[in-house]
Amino acid sequence: MIHTPTVIAILFIAATTYLTRILGYVLLKNRSLTNKQRQIMEVVPGCVLISVIAPYFVRDNPADMIAIIITLIAASRFSLLPTVAISMASAALLRLVLI
């Protein structure tokens, strides 16, 4: 059974992500945005989600830390699908080797 604090945390994370998406458009609806500002508005919800998830991976597991670095490098060079594949493969291999 799922614990109540877990459900509450999931709901708060979902609400925060949704609100960052909606509030940006509501607050800026009467302004014209540059392309750069639009791009920033598109990535804000993902940044919020990552800021919630990232501390789990940055604790004390060297395999996860190295996998995050590999993922960041892949994300700067490839599109989403190859980046996800590289991140999953690197995390699996590093956990197999280092843990």
Buried (B, 14 or more C-beta within 10 A) or exposed (E): EEEEEEEEEEEEBEEBBEEBBEEBEEEEEEEEEEEEEEEEBEEBBEEBBEEBEEEEBEEEBEBBBBBBEBBEEBBEEEEEEEBBEBBEEBBEBBBEEEE
